[in-house]
Amino acid sequence: MLTAHLLRLLELRDFEDRSLGVKRLHLGVVEDPMAPERFFVAGERQAVVPTPSLTSHEAFDSGVELGAAEARRLLDHGRQAYAVSRRVETRQQVNDLPVLRMREDRP
């Protein structure tokens, strides 16, 4: 599912587009098995952070909306993570990501 989402983001935003003067979408993968998975959407005025589902034990379909001050701090966090990440900016880079499968014996 993540692969399909990343491919859709690539369709929506050209990574080479600098029409507003700066790059506006940053995708990267931090390959540290000890680091927890995290993802968020943040701008300078607002951010949304996914949280565990309120109705399902495996989903992350809920979220918390953050205001401007918190969003700016989250942007700083994202910049630090992006600086050490492997960039994902092309269809080929998305397709090269390893796909993790659920164990077959899982109920």
C-alpha positions, 0 to 999 in steps of 0.5 A: 500500500505504501508503494501505491501511495508513493507513486501517487505522490510522484504523479501529483508533484514533480520533484524538479518543479521549483515554480515557487522557488523551492522544492515542496515535497520531500520523501526519504527513507531512513533505514535504521531498524532501531528507529520507529516508523513515522510519517507526517504531513507538515507545513509552516501553519499546520501539521497532521500526525497519524495515530493508531486507529480508534477502531482497528488494532492494525490501522493508523487511520486516525490523526492529530492536527497540530497548530503553527508552533508545533508544525514548525517544530515537526518541520525541523524534525523532518528536515533532520530525518530527511538529511540522513534519508535515502531520497525517494524521488522517482518511480524506479526508486519507489519500485526498488524499495524492499516490500515487507510481507506479513508472516504466513503463519500470522492469524 
